[in-house]
Amino acid sequence: MVVNHSKWRQAAFIAVLVFFFISLYAMPFQTGDSIWSNVIGQWIVTHHRIPTHDHWAWTAVGQKWTPQEWGFEVMLYLVNHALGFLGVVLLMSLISVLTWVVFADVLKRQGRSYPRVWAIVAAALSAPWDQIRAETFSYLFFALTLWIVERDKPRRLLWLLPLEFVWVNLHGSFALGIGLVLWMGLSNLLPSWDWGWLQHQQHRHHGRQRLFAAVGMGCVSLINPQGWHMYVFAYWLSFQTHISHYILEWQPATITELPTVLLVIELGLFMFLRLQRKEPVQFRQLFWALGTLYMFMKAVRFGSYALLTTPWAFGSNLPFESTWLKRVQQVKSLPAVLSLGLSVGCTLLALQSGFKIHGTLIQNAASTVDPKVVEVVANIHRTHPNWRMWNGYGVGDALESAGLPVSIDGRTEVYLANGWLKTYMDVMQGKPGTLKTLHQQHIDLVCVAKQEPLSELLSATSNWVQVYHGKTYVLFERKTAV
């Protein structure tokens, strides 16, 4: 009887990923974007159209706004409505598992040694960016683009067109796919050279095919609610808004953060092995990998893209030389037994984690999205429906899910466009003129996190009284209502 070790190893690989991601997504989520996406999805399903103007924040009512992630938001709402939080966890786990399974196959086709090991390492390091958000789908689409464009069969490139159509209606990072295919086409047209460690091979036929595919993807990307304005929006948000001044995920990566340290160690290991074994690096892969690393150093939100391209460009093609590993491989049945045990164990653990998941999306939010404060604010709003509220950035989405008008939510682009974000930051930091701004805006209720400077300022102000003190948030009422 011949034992197919490869199938058992693949089964164990998938089982490990399933257990890891179900456990990851089953934890209470930290970001309010998940709640906001559910709110917008519900609105679209209820009204059978995509909104073109703001209807939620009193600071932006009537302002032009169209959701770029409407496809994900509809999908999230439908899954949450039908299956609850368990369905959301299974959906996001499926997407993340597919991402790293496809990526492992990309590494395997590139001839990289231990592709599944490096895929699991990259999947573990991607945990900070794997959230219940539309961008998680983009990691899968990016991996699929790599998988398709590296194939030698021209007909495979046609799959890039429907992939781009779905991508552009799920998340704004669709331009990365077009850029990757465009670069792969242009680089294939460059003359061949061999500089020892750095090599390049010309493939004009492949280059022309990929360029045509990139043009087709650009045309297909225009099939979205905003058309070509999606490109204008992406440029404006990335280069003209100074968004890194306000949002942490748009700020540069720092070497003191664990994912950054581990990514640098992984890159250093790859470079050491290639130099030691005199393995050449392909120019087209090197250029794109350095580009994603640069994006990561400029904004930490691009970490998963860097994790995808680093092993793809720098991974070694030669296996490690280990006497212990050779001895293990000599025992023919041992790898299959270990893989079987790992598959069964991880599958059982994943099922156990799944049985513990209950409730809806909102009910599984972490304490940073305080559900109690939403209930208290809702009661106050019923008593004083005309009161205007000032709220913190992190709780705005949860308040909107209860139908409450807010001053700000997770849609950064809206408040960058109307200038409200700068005013919000100045007030939250308790800068001079904060109390005057609250008075001018007719604020009667303030809902902010306890550690915010605004909370300390209002606690020391005689005209404001604290009416609620929760785990994360506090509420202040003006003594004399405006």
GUTOR-826410 format. One record per residue (C-alpha): x, y, z; residue in one letter. Coordinates in steps of 0.1 Angstrom, whole numbers, plus 2048, in hexadecimal, padded with zeros to 3 digits. Example, Ala and Ser with C-alpha at 12.3 -4.5 7.8 and 13.67 -1.06 7.14 Angstrom:
<nodes>
87B7D384Ea8897F5847s
</nodes>
This chain:
<nodes>
800800800m80E8227F5v80883E80Ev8048607FDn818876816h811896802s7EB893806k7EF88D82Cw8068AB82Fr7EE8C081Bq7D18B5832a7E68BD851a7EF8DF842f7CB8E883Ci7C08DB85Ea7DA8F1870v7CE91085Cl7A9908863v7AF905889f7C592488Af7AD93B878f78D92E888i79E9348AAs7A995789El788963891y7749548ADa78596C8C6m77298C8CDp77C9A48B1f78C9C58B9q7839DB89Bt7639EE897g7669EC871d7569C9873s7379D8883i7369F586Aw7389DD84Ds71A9CA85An7069EA85Ev70D9F583Ai7069D282Dg6E49D283Fq6DC9F4830w6E49E880Di6D09C9810v6B29DC81Ft6B29F8806h6BD9E37E8h6D79FD7DDr6F9A0A7E5i6FAA2B7F9p708A497E7t705A61805h70AA5F82Ad6ECA57840h6FDA4E862w714A69871a705A8B879w727A9A86Ft724A8D84Ba6FFA8A844v6F9A8F81Fg71EA8E816q726A797F7k732A57800w731A357EFt73FA16801p75DA067EFq7589E5802e7339E17FBw7379BD7EFg7489B180Ff72F9C5824e7119B4814v721992817m72A99883Cl7069A3844y6F6986832l70D96C843v70997C865n6E397F861h6DF95B856a6FA94886Al704960886g728965891f73094188Al729947865g73F965865v75C952875v75893585Cl75794E83Fl77696184Am789941853s781932831l78F95181Fi7AF951834s7B592C831v7B192F80Bl7C994C80Bt7E6938819w7DD917807v7DF92A7E6v7FF93B7F2f80F9197FBa80790D7D8d81892C7C9v8379257DDl8369007D3k8349097AEr8519227B2q8669057C0g8699137E3r8728FA7FEs8598F381Ay83D90880Ap8238FD824r83A905841v840928834w81B92D82Da812924851i82D93B85Ev820958848a7FC950853a805952877a817973872l7F998185Fs7E297D87Ea7E39A3887p7D59AB864w7BD98E861d79D99E86Dq77899E865i77E9B884Ar77D9BA824a7A29BC821e7A599882Dt79598F80Bf7B09A37FAs7CB98C807y7BA96F7F6l7B69827D5f7DA98D7D6f7E59697DBa7CE95D7BFl7DD9787A8t80096B7B0l7F49477AAw7E594F788i80096677Bv81C94E782e80B93376Dr81892E74Ad7F692773Bk7E894772Ap7C493D72Fr7C993E754r7CD964752l7A9968748l79F95F76Cw7AF980777l792993767l77598477Dp78D98579Bl7939AA796e76E9B1792f7679A17B4v7869B17C4w77D9D57BAv75B9D17CAn7689C37EAl7869D97F3h79B9F67E6g7BB9E27E4s7B09D57C2f7CB9EA7B2a7E69D47C1l7DB9B77AAg7DC9CD78Bi7FE9DA795g80C9B779Bl8019AA779v80C9CA768l82F9C7777w8329A276Fm82A9AB74Bg8429C8748l85E9B6759s85A999741n8629B1724l8839BC733l8A39AD725p8B298F737s8D199274Dw8E497E767d8F6991782w8FD972797g8E69777B5w8CD98B7A1l8BF97D781q8A4985767h89697274Aq88398272Dq862973722h85298A709r835973702h82C970726h83299572Bg81999F710r7FF98771Dq802996740r8009B9734l7E09B1721f7D39A1741a7DC9C0755a7CA9D773Cv7AB9C073Eg7AC9C1764m7AD9E7763g78F9E874Dc77C9CF763v7859E3782s76FA00775l7509EA77Bi7499F779En731A117ADp74BA2D7A9q75BA24788g77DA35782w778A4A7A1h784A2C7B5m7A7A337A8y7A4A587B1v798A4E7D4f7B5A367D9a7CEA507CFy7BEA6B7E5w7BCA55804l7E0A48800s7F3A677F7f7DEA867FEq7CDA81820t7EAA7B838h7D5A5E845i7F3A50859s7EFA6E871h7CEA6087Dy7CCA3A877i7E4A22887l7E3A0886Be7EFA22852w80DA2B867q830A1C85Fp83A9FB86Ea8529FC88Bt86D9E3893i8619E08B7t8409CE8ABe8429A88ABl8349A3888p84E9BB87At86A9AA88Dv860987881l85C99385Dl87F9A285Ev88C98186Ci87B96D851e889984836l8AC982845g8AA95C846l8A095A822f8BC971817m8D695E82Cf8CC93D81Cl8CC94B7F9r8EE95B7FDl8FD93C80Eq8F09257F3r8F593E7D7k8D193C7CCe8C89587B4p8AA96F7B9v89397879Cq89299D795f86C99F78Fr86598E7B0q87F9A27C3l8719C37B6f84D9BC7C0w8579AD7E2a86B9CC7EBl84D9E17E0g8369CF7F8t8509D1814l8539F780Dy82D9FA810m82E9E7831f8499FE83Fm833A1C835k812A0D842a80F9EE858v7EE9E4848r8029D682Af8129BC840g80099E832s80A9A880Ey82E9A9819a82A987829l81D979808l8399877F2t857981809t85895A806p84D95D7E2w86B9727D9a8869687F1f87D9447FDg89892A7F8s89390E7DEn8AB8F67F1l89F8E280Fp8B18E4831f8CC8CA836e8C48B9857s8CE897863t8B089587Aw89989E85Dl8A8883847k8A3869861r87E873865v879871840q88884E83Fq86C841855v85283F839k83383D84Es83C857868l834876853p81286884Aa80B85F86Fv81588287Bl801893860s7E287E868l7E588588Dg7E98AB886l7CC8AB86Fs7B5899887v7C08AE8A5g7BD8CF894c79B8C6885t78E8BC8A7l79B8DC8B7l78B8F189Ba76A8E08A1l76D8E68C6q77390B8BFs75690D8A8g73D8FF8C1f74691B8D9k73C9368C1i71A9458C7h7069658C1g70997F8A6t72599589Al71E9B28B1i71B99B8CFq73E98F8CAn7509B08C9a76C9B58E2a76A9CC900s7799E88EBt7589EA8DAv7459EC8FBd7219DE8F6p7159EC917k71DA1090Ev708A0C8EEv6EAA01903e6EEA1F91Bv6F1A388FEv6D3A298EDa6BEA2E90Dn6CAA52910i6C2A588EBh69EA4B8F0r69AA6490Dt6ACA818FBh6A8A7A8D6p6B4A9E8CDn6D5A9B8E0w6F4A9B8CAr710A838D3m735A848D0w745A618CFn766A508CCg772A428ABy772A1E8B7g74EA1D8C4v73DA2F8A8g736A10893d7269FE8B1a710A1D8B8l705A1F894e6FB9FA895s6E2A048AFa6D4A1F899g6E4A3C8ACl6F1A5B89Ap717A5F8A0v731A7989Bs74BA6188Ci74FA3D882d769A27870g765A3784Er785A4B84Ft782A5782Be761A69833v770A7E84Fy790A8583Dl77CA93820a767AAB835n783AB484Dg771AA786Bw78DA8E874l7A5AAA87Ek78BABA894t783A998A4y7A8A928ACm7ACAB58BBd78EAB08D1v797A8D8DCm7BAA998E6q7ABAB58FBg7BCAD18E8k7B4AF58F0p791AFE8E3g783ADB8E9t767AE6900l75FB028E8k75CAE98CBt745AD38DFl72FAF18E7h72FAFE8C3q725ADB8B6q708ADA8D0h716ABA8E0i702AAE8FEd710A8A901l734A7E8FEv73DA598FBc763A538FBv77DA3A908a788A3F92Ck7ADA45923q7A5A6190Ae7B1A84914p78EA9190Dl781A7A929s799A89942e790AAC936l76BAA793Al770A9795Cs780AB7968a766ACE959t749AD996Es730ADB952n733AB694Aw729A9895Fv732A7495Bq713A5D958v723A3C94Fy744A2C956h74AA0B943g7679F493Ck773A0891Ft75CA2691Ay74EA4292Fv730A59928l72DA7E930f70EA93930e70EAB992Fr6FDAC694Ek6EBAE193Ct6E0AD391Aa6E6AE88FCv
</nodes>
